[in-house]
């Protein structure tokens, strides 16, 4: 007879690496990233585009321990201070479902971005730090996430780039809406 409490169910996670392959900094090939995740004993590893999106399975359920393991392992292996946002499939689905009605649907008029938050940053703290240019930028709060919309015709006038000087910058990672929804699709495969 098998003892059920000794069987750990596989959990699917998404690791969003912050600040890799941007502006020629922290260059990591996705194949090397896959190898690094395999070395940490994760399974069913998938990467999506070059911006550091890794989907994997594990029996480990302690999310804080997983974050430490991944950040420490990748920092050591690739010689830079790695920071990640780690989301289960359920967390990602819930966060994306908290988008405002119609978000991501007027692609000819707006660029849509999703700002993923890492503890200790909260939505309440992040929203205070986001600077907007009236008539160009809009930000919406979601469940542990911010949704940012800016007019395509005025992208250079947007204040989203000013976020790099904010104290919350080390605790966020940004993906566009299409990438975010594609990651959700991949999590459900």
C-alpha angles and dihedrals in degrees: 000000000000119000107229096205089064093057113087117203117230113252123203117222139181118216113200107198114210123226104359125139091006121133092346092301129126093003112197125170112227091232089057089048090053090051090050091052091047089052087057087058096251120145139209090030118187129174126200123206122328099286098090107268112154126178117192145155128235139165089221112106103181101101095190091053090048092052091050092047094050096042094046095044095047093043090054096042097046100031100237135095102269120204124183141184108218121202133176117223089256093050093049092048092049093047095048090045088058090067115122117263111280095014110154095015104102099060094157091060106032144035110223123208134179119214110207115202128217122204132293087036114088130192089254093054095042095050090056090055098048112099118207134199108220113244093014109054131048128177127194128191122232137168103310089329142083127223117210126195126184134174115260091218091059104034092130090056094051117114095214090102089060088072089084089075093051122104089234094059095096088055101053138069124192129214128173118250095252092053091047094052092044089053088054090052091050091049089057095051 
